[in-house]
């Protein structure tokens, strides 16, 4: 059973680097052996990358002196909200309120 971002939050700090490396390795293998990714594969890769990065930016706030991290977090949240319009978003785990899981 696949875990949703809600389930992954507790283990995100431990597993984020492993998840990112596994996704990167998979995508690199795919490109090397089969050429470009399909549209669905690209969207899944984008979704996983955004969620991983958002867990790393979880503590970024608008009141921080260096607001770059908060700007990244805001942009990633907006992209995830756009990805929710994808017809297969729910199937791939994008079935949560983005701003509740990653509050701005």
C-alpha positions, -999 to 999 in steps of 0.1 A, spaced: 0 0 0 14 34 -10 18 60 16 3 95 12 22 127 20 1 128 52 16 94 63 51 103 52 54 135 72 67 117 104 94 99 85 101 126 59 134 138 75 147 103 77 135 92 43 135 123 21 171 118 9 165 81 2 132 88 -17 148 115 -38 178 93 -46 156 64 -56 134 86 -78 164 101 -94 180 67 -101 147 54 -115 142 84 -138 179 83 -149 175 45 -157 143 52 -176 159 79 -197 190 58 -204 170 27 -214 138 41 -229 144 77 -238 121 104 -224 95 99 -197 58 98 -206 35 127 -195 22 107 -166 57 97 -154 68 133 -156 38 144 -135 45 117 -109 82 127 -108 72 164 -104 47 155 -76 72 134 -57 100 160 -61 77 188 -49 65 169 -18 100 159 -9 112 195 -12 82 208 8 90 185 37 125 200 38 110 236 37 83 228 63 97 253 88 101 282 63 79 312 73 72 346 57 86 363 88 121 347 83 149 371 76 159 352 45 126 348 26 140 328 -3 131 295 13 95 308 20 93 319 -16 103 284 -27 77 269 -4 50 292 -18 58 283 -54 59 246 -47 25 247 -29 10 266 -59 23 240 -83 9 211 -62 -25 229 -62 -23 231 -100 -13 194 -102 -45 186 -84 -63 194 -116 -47 164 -133 -74 137 -138 -52 110 -122 -41 131 -92 -61 112 -67 -48 78 -79 -12 90 -74 -17 104 -38 -26 140 -45 -59 137 -26 -52 160 3 -56 197 11 -21 210 1 -23 241 23 -33 220 54 -3 196 50 21 224 39 7 256 55 20 290 43 
